[in-house]
């Protein structure tokens, strides 16, 4: 499940204790009570890695971008230790805190940071990841190229962070990729696209060849403006500008990118933002994101979500696709089920502010583009606002949830 929904279920999204007036410092410390994953508002005041002002190097060939077997429009989510792939239920053998899909199965993370391969042959522990980076909340802890079989995460080798890439189809690891000078929490594995990986570290944002390790520096960490790379699919990049003016872009490079959404400037205590995940479709033709509106209290010590709405854009034309979803205060774009079907998680039937122990209703929809039609694929029923894992559903977006 996305951090928006996790926060709503776990923390009731009403009174979020910061320690004013030093809100940026608390955000940097990764306070788990901050509503949402590290937002663009928080990122704007810290050192953020930027994306290249040139063409992105893509090494090797890309996998087949057509929909994969078992990843149709019936919906994919996890609750507790069970993965639901349409009508199929898979027991992972542990409580799931993050997971992604591949063409060969699923890769999951348990509460201790152990990474597991879950396939038709069973559950196998295959590694562990950097939980310091998980707390940072500005990137997924697992990345995959769902049309293919590769999965990536930040692990450790001789005490230093390394980029780990695993081929679930062959049950083999690619050569681990070191990031010289990096410490725990410094490195994010941003994306995998075909045979190219993307990561950010102390020096900047890089693309690297998964087969031979050759690196291309895409943007120095000291360069301005600042950008956060969110998704790469079929050579298309999606990224967010996190200093002013804040916006979401998509394109084959920054030079050729289209600005798809401009985040409005704050209006008094009310602000808008775009949170992760920001997800490209497998072909790179469509971008799904979620726009939130929230209010800070007069003293800056409380934060309340007012609205969260999913949006889909045509990356070629910039056109907004209107999704035919029922009215809901919270609707989050979570994962592409096929090249033209986006899964959206909804929470509705509650009032703001949410009272303690108030039941709230959760569901998942599959929305098709370009027509925008949406179909209910899962009704999770009534969930207590204090519900903790394993009661809350999560999507296969690689995002960590407590």
Secondary structure, DSSP 8 states (H G I E B T S, - for coil): --HHHHHHHHHTTS-----TT-HHHHHHTT-TTSSSSS-HHHHTTS------SSB----S-----S--TT-STT-EEEETTEEEETTEEEE-SS--SEEEE-SS-EEEE-TTSEEEEEETTEEEEEEE--HHHHHH-SS-S-EE-TTSSEEEEEEEETTEEEEEEEETTTTEE---EE-TT--TTS-EEEEEETTEEEEEETTEEEEEETTT--EEEEEETT-SS-EEEEEEETTEEEEEE-SSS-EEEEESBSTT-EEEEE----BTTEEEEEEEEEEE-TTSSEEEEEEEEEEE-TTSS-EEEEEEEEEEEETTT--EE-------SEEEEEEEEETTEEEEEEEES--SS--TT-EEEEEEEEEETTT--EEEEEEEEEEETT--TTSSEE-SB-----
